Amino acid sequence: MALESHLLSVLKPWLDAPAWRVAFSGGLDSTVLLDALVRLGRLHRLPPLGAIHVHHGLQPVADGWPAHCERICERLGIGLEIVPVQVAAGASVERQARVARYRAFADRLGAGEVLLMAQHRDDQAETLLFRLLRGAGVRGLGAMRISRELGQGKLVRPLLAIDRAELESYARAQRLEWIEDPSNASLEHARNYLRHQVMPVLKRRWPSASLSMARTAAHL
């Protein structure tokens, strides 16, 4: 499939890594990434694959997510590590949760191991716009990098050139099951506001807005 071919091409620099670990929330994006990597591994020799689920426990419904992730990983024959974290109090719960999540990932990566995250092209466009509104400089407007150091290993985002619609199409074609996080609909979070209120308006006028914005981030 096209997605699997894309992953193989993007991940070539890390084919000799000791292990690949997928940051697995159970949501659409990470579910597609994990499934596609498992299918790819049936055709090509890849590093040992595992998954990490960080459990924030910020809302009651989230208590059922680790069990969901366990079921998916068991079905795929993938080992799963569930990591409960405490989110520090602060002005932005969203930011503090992100800090706790990345700390957990960094602590669990062995030397040379690769953490694969499922951020996609629409996420990249939102990141560029969010940072632009905050007055970021050139480095900040570069948005998310495809790879960077994390703990003893690397963080790699192999889906930054793929839009969410393509991921959803893959998920429906493969009849995947995923979690819908109710907090993603809350407009109190800045990113959700951009996603639900701003980006749709831009795309109606400029259908290729996400593609163009992600390209700009890459240039920067």
N, CA and C of each residue as an Amber inpcrd file, in Angstrom:
protein
   660
   0.8390000  -1.2020000   0.0000000   0.0000000   0.0000000   0.0000000
   0.8710000   1.2480000   0.0000000   0.2980000   2.3620000  -0.4200000
   1.0540000   3.6020000  -0.5210000   1.6100000   4.0420000   0.8240000
   0.7970000   3.9070000   1.8850000   1.2480000   4.3470000   3.2060000
   2.4440000   3.5210000   3.6720000   2.3790000   2.2240000   3.4640000
   3.4730000   1.3610000   3.8900000   4.7500000   1.6590000   3.1090000
   4.6060000   1.9270000   1.8130000   5.7680000   2.2820000   0.9940000
   6.3790000   3.5920000   1.4710000   5.5140000   4.5350000   1.8300000
   5.9920000   5.8220000   2.3500000   6.7840000   5.6100000   3.6350000
   6.2530000   4.7940000   4.5220000   6.9370000   4.5400000   5.7950000
   8.3040000   3.9060000   5.5680000   8.3690000   2.9420000   4.6860000
   9.6440000   2.2840000   4.4110000  10.6730000   3.2740000   3.8880000
  10.2320000   4.1700000   3.0170000  11.1430000   5.1730000   2.4600000
  11.6320000   6.1490000   3.5350000  10.7090000   6.6670000   4.3260000
  11.0660000   7.6690000   5.3370000  11.9380000   7.0760000   6.4420000
  11.6890000   5.8210000   6.7920000  12.3600000   5.2120000   7.9440000
  13.6630000   4.4850000   7.5900000  14.0860000   4.5610000   6.3400000
  15.3220000   3.8890000   5.9350000  16.5300000   4.2500000   6.8000000
  16.6960000   5.5200000   7.2010000  17.8840000   5.8530000   8.0110000
  17.9270000   5.1460000   9.3650000  16.7990000   4.5840000   9.7920000
  16.7490000   3.9780000  11.1270000  16.4600000   2.4740000  11.0780000
  16.7060000   1.8520000   9.9490000  16.4440000   0.4260000   9.8210000
  17.4050000  -0.4200000  10.6580000  18.5410000   0.1480000  11.0400000
  19.5080000  -0.5900000  11.8500000  19.3720000  -0.2870000  13.3390000
  18.3450000   0.4290000  13.7280000  18.1460000   0.7510000  15.1450000
  17.8920000  -0.5300000  15.9360000  18.2600000  -0.5600000  17.2200000
  18.0230000  -1.7510000  18.0420000  16.5450000  -2.0820000  18.1940000
  15.6970000  -1.0440000  18.1890000  14.2530000  -1.2650000  18.3430000
  13.4990000  -0.0230000  17.9110000  12.2710000  -0.2380000  17.4630000
  11.3270000   0.8470000  17.2020000  10.2140000   0.7430000  18.2350000
   9.8600000   1.8760000  18.8220000   8.7690000   1.9210000  19.7850000
   7.7460000   2.9460000  19.2920000   6.5000000   2.5600000  19.1750000
   5.4470000   3.4740000  18.7260000   4.7920000   4.1310000  19.9370000
   4.6850000   5.4560000  19.9130000   3.9370000   6.1860000  20.9390000
   2.4600000   5.9480000  20.6360000   1.8410000   5.0600000  21.4050000
   0.5180000   4.5480000  21.0650000  -0.5440000   5.0600000  22.0340000
  -1.2980000   6.0710000  21.5980000  -2.3740000   6.6240000  22.4240000
  -3.6520000   5.8060000  22.2990000  -3.7640000   5.0740000  21.1900000
  -5.0070000   4.3670000  20.8890000  -5.9090000   5.1650000  19.9660000
  -5.5260000   6.4160000  19.6650000  -6.2900000   7.2550000  18.7480000
  -6.0650000   6.8480000  17.2980000  -6.7590000   7.5220000  16.4010000
  -6.6930000   7.1820000  14.9780000  -5.2630000   7.1570000  14.4470000
  -4.5250000   8.2370000  14.6600000  -3.2220000   8.4010000  14.0290000
  -2.2360000   7.3090000  14.4510000  -2.0980000   7.1010000  15.7640000
  -1.1250000   6.1120000  16.2330000  -1.5910000   4.6890000  15.9360000
  -2.9020000   4.4680000  15.8630000  -3.4190000   3.1400000  15.5130000
  -3.0660000   2.7990000  14.0750000  -3.2140000   3.7660000  13.1810000
  -2.8410000   3.5560000  11.7810000  -1.3400000   3.3140000  11.6680000
  -0.5450000   4.1210000  12.3570000   0.9070000   3.9670000  12.2820000
   1.3250000   2.5770000  12.7580000   0.7900000   2.1330000  13.8840000
   1.1540000   0.8250000  14.4200000   0.7310000  -0.2950000  13.4800000
  -0.4820000  -0.2220000  12.9760000  -0.9750000  -1.2570000  12.0710000
  -0.1440000  -1.3140000  10.7940000   0.1540000  -0.1560000  10.2190000
   0.9230000  -0.1220000   8.9690000   2.3340000  -0.6670000   9.1710000
   2.9300000  -0.3930000  10.3360000   4.2740000  -0.9050000  10.6040000
   4.2680000  -2.4280000  10.7690000   3.2300000  -2.9430000  11.4090000
   3.1150000  -4.3960000  11.5490000   2.9970000  -5.0450000  10.1730000
   2.1660000  -4.4830000   9.3010000   2.0220000  -5.0220000   7.9510000
   3.3360000  -4.9120000   7.1740000   4.0230000  -3.7910000   7.3570000
   5.3050000  -3.6000000   6.6780000   6.3210000  -4.6340000   7.1510000
   6.2750000  -4.9500000   8.4470000   7.2070000  -5.9150000   9.0040000
   7.0010000  -7.3370000   8.5020000   5.8470000  -7.6100000   7.9250000
   5.6000000  -8.9320000   7.3450000   6.2550000  -9.0850000   5.9840000
   6.6340000  -7.9550000   5.3930000   7.2180000  -7.9620000   4.0540000
   8.6930000  -7.6040000   4.0460000   9.1410000  -6.8780000   5.0720000
  10.5170000  -6.3990000   5.1230000  11.0990000  -6.6370000   6.5180000
  12.3850000  -6.7580000   6.5580000  13.0630000  -6.9260000   7.8480000
  13.1660000  -5.5670000   8.5370000  12.5050000  -5.4450000   9.6600000
  12.5010000  -4.2040000  10.4270000  13.0600000  -4.4660000  11.8250000
  13.4420000  -3.4180000  12.5390000  13.8450000  -3.6000000  13.9390000
  12.6720000  -4.1410000  14.7680000  12.9510000  -4.7690000  15.9090000
  11.8730000  -5.2310000  16.7870000  10.9270000  -4.0670000  17.1100000
   9.6230000  -4.3390000  17.0530000   8.6170000  -3.2920000  17.2070000
   7.8540000  -3.4680000  18.5220000   7.6720000  -2.3650000  19.2360000
   6.8820000  -2.3650000  20.4600000   6.1020000  -1.0700000  20.5570000
   5.3190000  -0.9290000  21.6060000   4.4960000   0.2690000  21.7700000
   4.5420000   0.7470000  23.2190000   4.3550000   2.0440000  23.3900000
   4.3000000   2.6570000  24.7210000   3.0220000   3.4850000  24.8120000
   2.2370000   3.2370000  25.8380000   1.0280000   4.0300000  26.0910000
   1.2210000   4.8080000  27.3770000   1.1800000   6.1250000  27.2750000
   1.2930000   6.9880000  28.4580000  -0.1070000   7.3200000  28.9530000
  -0.3520000   6.9690000  30.2090000  -1.6870000   7.1670000  30.7990000
  -1.6560000   8.3700000  31.7360000  -2.2820000   9.4730000  31.3010000
  -2.3170000  10.6940000  32.1060000  -3.3890000  10.6500000  33.1950000
  -4.4990000   9.9710000  32.8920000  -5.6040000   9.9210000  33.8460000
  -6.2540000  11.2700000  34.0990000  -6.2920000  12.1200000  33.0810000
  -6.8400000  13.4670000  33.2620000  -8.3630000  13.5110000  33.1900000
  -8.9790000  12.4510000  32.6740000 -10.4340000  12.3860000  32.5910000
 -10.8710000  10.9510000  32.8440000 -12.0400000  10.7560000  33.4680000
 -12.4710000   9.4010000  33.8390000 -12.4930000   8.4210000  32.6800000
 -12.9090000   8.8740000  31.5010000 -13.0190000   7.9680000  30.3530000
 -11.6630000   7.3890000  29.9620000 -10.5790000   8.0960000  30.3010000
  -9.2390000   7.6440000  29.9190000  -8.8140000   6.3780000  30.6500000
  -9.4790000   6.0540000  31.7420000  -9.0950000   4.8650000  32.5020000
  -9.3160000   3.5800000  31.7050000 -10.1730000   3.6310000  30.6830000
 -10.4040000   2.4480000  29.8550000  -9.4680000   2.3500000  28.6650000
  -8.6710000   3.3800000  28.4100000  -7.8140000   3.3890000  27.2310000
  -6.6550000   2.3900000  27.2930000  -5.9890000   2.1960000  28.4470000
  -4.9130000   1.1960000  28.4780000  -5.4000000  -0.1950000  28.0800000
  -6.5970000  -0.5880000  28.5430000  -7.1360000  -1.9100000  28.1940000
  -7.4050000  -2.0010000  26.6920000  -7.9090000  -0.9180000  26.1130000
  -8.1300000  -0.8910000  24.6590000  -6.8000000  -1.0920000  23.9290000
  -5.7750000  -0.3600000  24.3540000  -4.4640000  -0.4670000  23.7020000
  -3.8810000  -1.8650000  23.8610000  -4.0980000  -2.4790000  25.0190000
  -3.6320000  -3.8480000  25.2370000  -4.2800000  -4.8150000  24.2510000
  -5.5830000  -4.6470000  24.0340000  -6.2990000  -5.5330000  23.1080000
  -5.7490000  -5.4030000  21.6890000  -5.5150000  -4.1560000  21.2700000
  -5.0000000  -3.9270000  19.9110000  -3.6150000  -4.5350000  19.7560000
  -2.7550000  -4.3030000  20.7290000  -1.3820000  -4.8070000  20.6350000
  -1.3390000  -6.3300000  20.7160000  -2.1940000  -6.9060000  21.5230000
  -2.2530000  -8.3680000  21.6070000  -2.6890000  -8.9580000  20.2680000
  -3.6590000  -8.3040000  19.6360000  -4.1420000  -8.7720000  18.3400000
  -3.0390000  -8.6930000  17.2800000  -2.2000000  -7.6590000  17.3830000
  -1.1270000  -7.4650000  16.4040000   0.1440000  -8.2280000  16.7640000
   0.1850000  -8.7990000  17.9630000   1.3750000  -9.5090000  18.3990000
   2.5170000  -8.5860000  18.7820000   2.1510000  -7.4180000  19.3410000
   3.1350000  -6.3990000  19.6950000   3.1550000  -6.2160000  21.2140000
   4.3520000  -6.1200000  21.7930000   4.4710000  -5.8420000  23.2120000
   4.0950000  -4.4030000  23.5260000   3.4160000  -4.1840000  24.6400000
   2.9690000  -2.8460000  25.0350000   3.4330000  -2.5330000  26.4470000
   3.9930000  -1.3520000  26.6300000   4.3440000  -0.8560000  27.9550000
   3.3960000   0.2850000  28.3060000   2.7000000   0.1600000  29.4300000
   1.7800000   1.2030000  29.8900000   2.4610000   1.9900000  31.0000000
   2.5390000   3.3110000  30.8070000   3.2660000   4.1570000  31.7460000
   2.3200000   5.1980000  32.3470000   1.9360000   5.0450000  33.6210000
   1.1210000   6.0810000  34.2630000   1.9970000   7.2720000  34.6440000
   1.4950000   8.4790000  34.4210000   2.2490000   9.6870000  34.7750000
   1.3590000  10.6480000  35.5520000   2.0030000  11.4920000  36.3300000
   1.3170000  12.5620000  37.0430000   1.5530000  13.8620000  36.2850000
   0.4810000  14.5790000  36.0110000   0.5970000  15.8520000  35.2970000
   0.6760000  16.9840000  36.3150000   1.7580000  17.7480000  36.2490000
   1.9660000  18.8310000  37.2050000   0.9320000  19.9260000  37.0070000
   0.5920000  20.5880000  38.1050000  -0.3370000  21.7130000  38.0290000
   0.3370000  22.8640000  37.2860000  -0.4540000  23.6100000  36.5320000
   0.1040000  24.7340000  35.7870000  -0.9850000  25.4570000  35.0350000
  -0.6160000  26.5660000  34.4140000  -1.6020000  27.3740000  33.6910000
  -2.1690000  26.6000000  32.5000000  -1.3560000  25.7570000  31.8850000
  -1.7950000  24.9980000  30.7210000  -1.6950000  23.5040000  31.0020000
  -2.8180000  22.8600000  31.2430000  -2.8210000  21.4140000  31.4630000
  -2.3030000  20.7040000  30.2210000  -2.6770000  21.2180000  29.0640000
  -2.2430000  20.6260000  27.7940000  -0.7160000  20.5970000  27.7010000
  -0.0820000  21.6980000  28.0840000   1.3820000  21.7720000  28.0220000
   2.0240000  20.8570000  29.0580000   1.4800000  20.8510000  30.2740000
   2.0490000  20.0200000  31.3270000   1.9120000  18.5350000  30.9940000
   0.8040000  18.1600000  30.3670000   0.6160000  16.7750000  29.9560000
   1.6520000  16.4000000  28.8990000   1.9250000  17.3290000  28.0040000
   2.9270000  17.0680000  26.9570000   4.3010000  16.8770000  27.5810000
   4.6540000  17.7140000  28.5530000   5.9500000  17.5960000  29.2270000
   6.0780000  16.2290000  29.9020000   5.0240000  15.8230000  30.6160000
   5.0400000  14.5270000  31.3050000   5.1560000  13.3750000  30.3110000
   4.4720000  13.5100000  29.1880000   4.4670000  12.4530000  28.1740000
   5.8680000  12.2730000  27.5650000   6.4930000  13.3700000  27.1720000
   7.8030000  13.2660000  26.5500000   8.8640000  12.8070000  27.5430000
   8.7150000  13.1900000  28.8080000   9.6440000  12.7220000  29.8290000
   9.5440000  11.2010000  29.9780000   8.3050000  10.7040000  29.9630000
   8.0980000   9.2570000  30.0740000   8.7210000   8.5210000  28.8860000
   8.5420000   9.0600000  27.6990000   9.1210000   8.4340000  26.5150000
  10.6520000   8.4290000  26.5960000  11.2190000   9.5720000  26.9580000
  12.6780000   9.6900000  27.0260000  13.2640000   8.7060000  28.0350000
  12.5840000   8.5300000  29.1540000  13.0840000   7.6290000  30.2060000
  13.0960000   6.1720000  29.7670000  12.2730000   5.8280000  28.7770000
  12.1280000   4.4250000  28.3940000  12.8260000   4.0390000  27.1040000
  13.4780000   4.9950000  26.4840000  14.2150000   4.6740000  25.2620000
  15.6190000   4.1980000  25.5970000  15.9800000   3.0220000  25.0950000
  17.3370000   2.5450000  25.2500000  18.2630000   3.2010000  24.2490000
  19.5620000   2.9490000  24.3910000  20.5540000   3.5580000  23.4990000
  20.2680000   3.2130000  22.0440000  20.1080000   4.2440000  21.2280000
  19.8960000   4.0570000  19.7960000  18.4910000   3.6800000  19.3910000
  17.5910000   3.4650000  20.3520000  16.2230000   3.0930000  20.0020000
  15.4710000   4.2830000  19.4220000  14.4370000   3.9960000  18.6590000
  13.6680000   5.0350000  17.9660000  12.2270000   5.0340000  18.4590000
  11.7570000   6.1990000  18.8850000  10.3480000   6.3800000  19.2230000
   9.6510000   6.9650000  18.0070000   8.6210000   6.2840000  17.5210000
   7.8800000   6.7430000  16.3470000   6.5750000   7.3890000  16.7960000
   6.3730000   8.6270000  16.3910000   5.1600000   9.3550000  16.7350000
   4.3590000   9.6370000  15.4730000   3.0310000   9.7420000  15.6310000
   2.1360000   9.7370000  14.4730000   1.6040000  11.1100000  14.0720000
   2.2930000  12.1870000  14.4430000   1.8330000  13.4910000  13.9770000
   1.8690000  13.5380000  12.4450000   0.8370000  14.1610000  11.8650000
   0.6940000  14.1770000  10.4090000   0.7420000  15.6040000   9.8750000
   0.4590000  15.7390000   8.5770000   0.6110000  17.0330000   7.9080000
  -0.3130000  18.1030000   8.4780000  -1.5320000  17.7200000   8.8360000
  -2.4510000  18.7000000   9.4120000  -1.9510000  19.1780000  10.7680000
  -1.3660000  18.2680000  11.5500000  -0.7650000  18.6620000  12.8270000
   0.3640000  19.6610000  12.5990000   1.1440000  19.4130000  11.5590000
   2.2650000  20.3020000  11.2580000   1.7730000  21.7060000  10.8950000
   0.7220000  21.7700000  10.0910000   0.1590000  23.0680000   9.7050000
  -0.3660000  23.8190000  10.9250000  -1.0510000  23.1010000  11.8190000
  -1.5650000  23.7230000  13.0450000  -0.4260000  24.2170000  13.9200000
   0.6600000  23.4610000  13.9770000   1.8100000  23.8650000  14.7870000
   2.4250000  25.1490000  14.2510000   2.5760000  25.2220000  12.9260000
   3.1120000  26.4400000  12.3150000   2.2300000  27.6390000  12.6430000
   0.9210000  27.4910000  12.4760000   0.0020000  28.5960000  12.7210000
   0.0100000  28.9990000  14.1950000   0.0020000  28.0060000  15.0830000
   0.0210000  28.2710000  16.5230000   1.2720000  29.0590000  16.9130000
   2.4140000  28.6480000  16.3870000   3.6700000  29.3310000  16.7350000
   3.7520000  30.7110000  16.1020000   3.1890000  30.8560000  14.9080000
   3.1390000  32.1670000  14.2610000   2.3570000  33.1530000  15.1230000
   1.2230000  32.6850000  15.6670000   0.3890000  33.5510000  16.5020000
   1.0650000  33.9080000  17.8220000   2.0330000  33.0830000  18.2310000
   2.7830000  33.3550000  19.4620000   4.0230000  34.2000000  19.1990000
   4.2660000  34.5230000  17.9290000   5.4080000  35.3590000  17.5930000
   6.7310000  34.6200000  17.5650000   6.7140000  33.3480000  17.2080000
   7.9390000  32.5470000  17.1840000   8.9030000  33.0460000  16.1140000
  10.1840000  32.7550000  16.3130000  11.2050000  33.0820000  15.3220000
  11.3010000  32.0060000  14.2690000  12.3400000  32.1100000  13.4430000
  12.4910000  31.1820000  12.3200000  12.5830000  29.7410000  12.8080000
  13.3530000  29.4910000  13.8550000  13.5070000  28.1250000  14.3630000
  12.1540000  27.5700000  14.8230000  11.3920000  28.3770000  15.5500000
  10.0910000  27.9290000  16.0270000   9.1050000  27.6900000  14.8980000
   9.1800000  28.5120000  13.8630000   8.2720000  28.3600000  12.7260000
   8.6300000  27.1610000  11.8510000   9.7770000  26.5570000  12.1170000
  10.1040000  25.2980000  11.4710000   9.2050000  24.1700000  11.9440000
   8.4280000  24.4590000  13.0050000   7.4300000  23.5200000  13.5500000
   8.0950000  22.2070000  13.9570000   7.4240000  21.0850000  13.7380000
   7.9410000  19.7970000  14.1980000   8.9610000  19.2430000  13.2110000
  10.0930000  18.7970000  13.7200000  11.1060000  18.1870000  12.8770000
  10.7960000  16.7090000  12.6880000  11.2350000  16.1790000  11.5680000
  10.9830000  14.7610000  11.3250000  11.7380000  13.8940000  12.3220000
  12.8780000  14.4050000  12.8340000  13.6110000  13.6200000  13.8260000
  14.3910000  14.5520000  14.7460000  14.6120000  14.0710000  15.9580000
  15.4400000  14.7860000  16.9230000  15.8750000  13.8110000  18.0030000
  16.8630000  14.2340000  18.7900000  17.3170000  13.4110000  19.9010000
  16.2350000  13.3490000  20.9740000  16.1290000  12.2000000  21.6180000
  15.2100000  12.0450000  22.7490000  15.7940000  11.0020000  23.6840000
  16.1550000  11.4330000  24.8880000  16.7940000  10.5220000  25.8200000
  18.0490000   9.9290000  25.2020000  18.1670000   8.5920000  25.2720000
  19.3180000   7.9170000  24.6750000  19.0950000   7.5680000  23.2070000
  17.9060000   7.8930000  22.7060000  17.5760000   7.4980000  21.3400000
  17.1350000   8.6490000  20.4750000  16.2030000   8.3470000  19.5700000
  15.6990000   9.3320000  18.6110000  14.1790000   9.3380000  18.6180000
  13.6180000  10.5140000  18.3960000  12.1880000  10.6500000  18.1220000
  12.0540000  10.8790000  16.6290000  11.2020000  10.0970000  15.9690000
  11.0100000  10.2230000  14.5240000   9.5180000  10.3230000  14.2240000
   9.1630000  11.2470000  13.3380000   7.7640000  11.4590000  12.9350000
   7.6340000  11.1210000  11.4460000   7.3050000   9.8900000  11.1110000
   7.3120000   9.4800000   9.7060000   6.0710000   9.8600000   8.9060000
   5.0690000  10.4650000   9.5550000   3.8160000  10.7680000   8.8520000
   3.6180000  12.2640000   8.5720000   4.6420000  13.0720000   8.7340000
   4.4700000  14.5190000   8.5830000   4.0720000  14.9380000   7.1680000
   4.3010000  14.0960000   6.1980000   3.9160000  14.4280000   4.8150000
   2.5630000  13.8390000   4.4330000   1.8820000  13.1640000   5.3730000
   0.6030000  12.5090000   5.1020000  -0.5240000  13.2670000   5.7930000
  -1.6260000  13.5380000   5.0710000  -2.7160000  14.2730000   5.7240000
  -3.6430000  13.3180000   6.4700000  -4.4150000  13.8780000   7.3810000
  -5.2660000  13.0600000   8.2500000  -6.3090000  12.2750000   7.4610000
  -6.8130000  12.8660000   6.3920000  -7.8330000  12.1840000   5.5910000
  -7.3080000  10.8610000   5.0480000  -6.0380000  10.8310000   4.6720000
  -5.4500000   9.5910000   4.1650000  -5.3470000   8.5500000   5.2780000
  -5.0160000   8.9990000   6.4850000  -4.9460000   8.0750000   7.6200000
  -6.3200000   7.5030000   7.9390000  -7.3340000   8.3580000   7.8860000
  -8.6880000   7.8820000   8.1740000  -9.1580000   6.9020000   7.0940000
  -8.8060000   7.1740000   5.8560000  -9.1700000   6.2740000   4.7710000
  -8.5340000   4.9030000   4.9740000  -7.2700000   4.8900000   5.3770000
  -6.5740000   3.6290000   5.6570000  -7.2740000   2.8900000   6.7990000
  -7.5920000   3.6210000   7.8740000  -8.2060000   2.9990000   9.0480000
  -9.5440000   2.3540000   8.7020000 -10.3260000   3.0230000   7.8890000
 -11.6360000   2.4820000   7.5270000 -11.4810000   1.2890000   6.5610000
 -10.5200000   1.3690000   5.6710000 -10.2970000   0.2670000   4.7420000
  -9.8540000  -1.0020000   5.4760000  -9.0600000  -0.8170000   6.5390000
  -8.5630000  -1.9560000   7.3050000  -9.4780000  -2.3010000   8.4930000
 -10.5770000  -1.5610000   8.6270000 -11.5460000  -1.7740000   9.7020000
 -10.8910000  -1.7180000  11.0860000 -10.0850000  -0.7030000  11.2820000
  -9.4040000  -0.5400000  12.5580000 -10.3430000   0.0720000  13.5970000
 -10.0400000  -0.1640000  14.8410000 -10.7750000   0.4430000  15.9570000
  -9.8500000   1.4280000  16.6570000 -10.4010000   2.5840000  17.0060000
  -9.5700000   3.5720000  17.6910000 -10.3930000   4.3590000  18.7030000
  -9.6840000   5.0560000  19.5770000 -10.2870000   5.8540000  20.6400000
 -10.5600000   7.2630000  20.1210000 -11.7120000   7.7970000  20.4740000
 -12.0070000   9.2060000  20.2060000 -11.9080000   9.9410000  21.5420000
 -10.8890000  10.7460000  21.6880000 -10.6750000  11.4930000  22.9300000
 -11.6520000  12.6650000  22.9780000 -12.5870000  12.6960000  23.9460000
 -13.5680000  13.7860000  23.9880000 -12.9320000  15.1600000  24.1960000
 -11.7490000  15.2030000  24.7800000 -11.1030000  16.5010000  25.0070000
 -10.6670000  17.1480000  23.6950000 -10.5800000  16.3460000  22.6230000
 -10.1920000  16.9030000  21.3290000 -11.2620000  17.8350000  20.7510000
 -12.4600000  17.7810000  21.3090000 -13.5380000  18.6440000  20.8240000
 -13.6360000  19.9400000  21.6210000 -12.8830000  20.0490000  22.7190000
 -12.9700000  21.2310000  23.5770000 -12.2460000  22.4130000  22.9500000
 -12.9760000  23.5010000  22.7550000 -12.3710000  24.6970000  22.1530000
 -11.5790000  25.5170000  23.1630000 -11.5200000  25.0590000  24.4000000
 -10.7070000  25.7520000  25.4050000  -9.2220000  25.5740000  25.1070000
  -8.8880000  24.4680000  24.4650000  -7.4890000  24.2310000  24.0980000
  -7.1760000  24.9580000  22.7960000  -6.0510000  25.6640000  22.7880000
  -5.6910000  26.4900000  21.6290000  -5.6110000  25.6850000  20.3390000
  -4.9850000  24.5140000  20.4000000  -4.8420000  23.7160000  19.1900000
  -6.1950000  23.2500000  18.6670000  -7.1000000  22.8890000  19.5710000
  -8.4330000  22.4700000  19.1340000  -9.1760000  23.6220000  18.4690000
  -8.9850000  24.8100000  18.9940000  -9.6400000  25.9830000  18.3990000
  -9.1500000  26.1840000  16.9660000  -7.8370000  26.0810000  16.7940000
  -7.2920000  26.2100000  15.4380000  -7.8130000  25.1000000  14.5300000
  -7.8710000  23.8740000  15.0710000  -8.2860000  22.7160000  14.2720000
  -9.7420000  22.8060000  13.8340000 -10.6070000  23.2200000  14.7540000
 -12.0490000  23.1760000  14.4790000 -12.6330000  24.4910000  13.9670000
 -12.0130000  25.6190000  14.3390000 -12.5950000  26.9180000  13.9980000
 -11.8250000  27.6800000  12.9180000 -10.5190000  27.4600000  12.8470000
  -9.6910000  28.2620000  11.9330000  -9.3170000  27.4890000  10.6660000
  -8.7530000  26.2870000  10.8310000  -8.2970000  25.5410000   9.6620000
  -9.4160000  25.2250000   8.6630000 -10.6280000  24.8610000   9.1030000
 -11.6920000  24.5960000   8.1250000 -12.0150000  25.8170000   7.2640000
 -11.9520000  27.0000000   7.8710000 -12.2120000  28.2320000   7.1120000
 -11.1200000  28.4480000   6.0670000  -9.8790000  28.2520000   6.4740000
  -8.7720000  28.4120000   5.5370000  -8.8640000  27.4080000   4.3870000
  -9.2340000  26.1630000   4.7110000  -9.2800000  25.1230000   3.6820000
 -10.4340000  25.3200000   2.7000000 -11.5020000  25.9470000   3.1710000
 -12.6010000  26.2270000   2.2380000 -12.1520000  27.2180000   1.1700000
 -11.3370000  28.1690000   1.5710000 -10.8520000  29.1720000   0.6080000
  -9.6040000  28.6830000  -0.1270000  -8.7120000  27.9840000   0.6030000
  -7.4780000  27.4550000   0.0300000  -7.3910000  25.9580000   0.3730000
  -7.9250000  25.0870000  -0.4700000  -7.9660000  23.6480000  -0.1620000
  -6.6100000  23.0290000   0.1550000  -5.5490000  23.6030000  -0.3690000
  -4.2070000  23.0520000  -0.1290000  -3.4880000  23.7630000   1.0110000
  -4.2350000  24.4020000   1.8850000  -3.6330000  25.1910000   2.9620000
  -2.6730000  24.3700000   3.8150000  -3.0960000  23.1810000   4.2450000
  -2.2380000  22.3590000   5.1090000  -0.9490000  21.9740000   4.3960000
  -1.0720000  21.6020000   3.1300000   0.1080000  21.2280000   2.3530000
   1.0770000  22.3970000   2.2350000   0.5460000  23.5700000   1.9140000
   1.3930000  24.7530000   1.7410000   2.0540000  25.1700000   3.0550000
   1.2930000  25.1080000   4.1450000   1.8350000  25.5060000   5.4410000
   2.8950000  24.5280000   5.9190000   2.6900000  23.2340000   5.6880000
   3.6820000  22.2420000   6.0600000   4.9550000  22.4300000   5.2250000
   4.7950000  22.8150000   3.9570000   5.9500000  23.0730000   3.1020000
   6.7340000  24.2850000   3.6150000   6.0020000  25.2970000   4.0470000
   6.6650000  26.4710000   4.6020000   7.4740000  26.1080000   5.8490000
   6.8850000  25.2880000   6.7110000   7.5860000  24.8490000   7.9150000
   8.8860000  24.1170000   7.5410000   8.8080000  23.2720000   6.4960000
   9.9860000  22.5360000   6.0500000  11.0590000  23.4870000   5.5300000
  10.6470000  24.5270000   4.7790000  11.6040000  25.5190000   4.2920000
  12.3030000  26.2190000   5.4520000  11.5250000  26.5830000   6.4740000
  12.0820000  27.3140000   7.6040000  13.0040000  26.4350000   8.4560000
